Amino acid sequence: MRGKQWKFGLGIGVILVLVAWLAVSGFEQNKTYYVTVNELLSGKGGHERIRVGGVVADGSVERHNGQVTFRLSQDSATVPVVYVGSDTLPDTFLGGAQAIIEGTYAPNGVFQADKIQAKCASKYQAMPPGVPKKVAQNGN
């Protein structure tokens, strides 16, 4: 009887270790690290695949033949970005929006992005009294 209890306990131990290993390895794979624009320009990013977070510079977004160019900035530092991807850009991707881009930083100083995530605006403003709802939605 004692041998059966020992085997049962060993089996439970193996299962618990396996579950713990799967949980830890899954957590490691889902971490989302990114560097800032300043860190990228100081050389921390290297030239491997990387994620960079910053603010889309006002007035810098230009669309040409399926290609989007813009500048990602932090403080006074900016990096030019070229995005050629199949994903539709989010509606929140505008000048002044916080964004995380993923791709490679080329030796010529241009970031080649193939994924873009734009953060939602955290500040919502109430409509001024007397402004019709349709006008407020269109921004006119």
Secondary structure, DSSP 4 states (H G I P E B T S, - for coil): -HHHHHHHHHHHHHHHHHHHHHHHHHHHHT----EEHHHHHTTSSTTSEEEEEEEEPTT--EEETTEEEEEEEETTEEEEEEE--SSPPPTT-STT-EEEEEEEE-TTS-EEEEEEEEPPPS---PPPTT--HHHHHHT-
